[in-house]
């Protein structure tokens, strides 16, 4: 049984930083393409960043240069370092596989609020 647990969200002022973590059990993250998704009120779920097993990263244009996805294979954890945060980054953030997000893998997510 796969379980993905997201953490690290919170309230931060514009321009601030947060690091999100996604710790997994039942799946070896390093053998899969993993991604961070976000869901904001009134919007569709968006793939924000992905990381292949080979280390290739992709980012949605709106976060390029500000967000960095990484992985610790020993800890079986994927991270999302978010810098220069903007109010439009406010959302619930989730990790899952990519490009196909397995519906059975959704966790509880972690809430990020960017506000002054």
Secondary structure, 3 states (H helix, E strand, C coil): CCEEEEECCEEECCCCCEEEEEEEECCCHHHCCEEEEEECCCCCCEEEEEECCCCCEEECHHHCCCEEEEEECCCCEEEEEECCCCHHHCEEEEEEECCCCCCCCCCCCEEEEECC
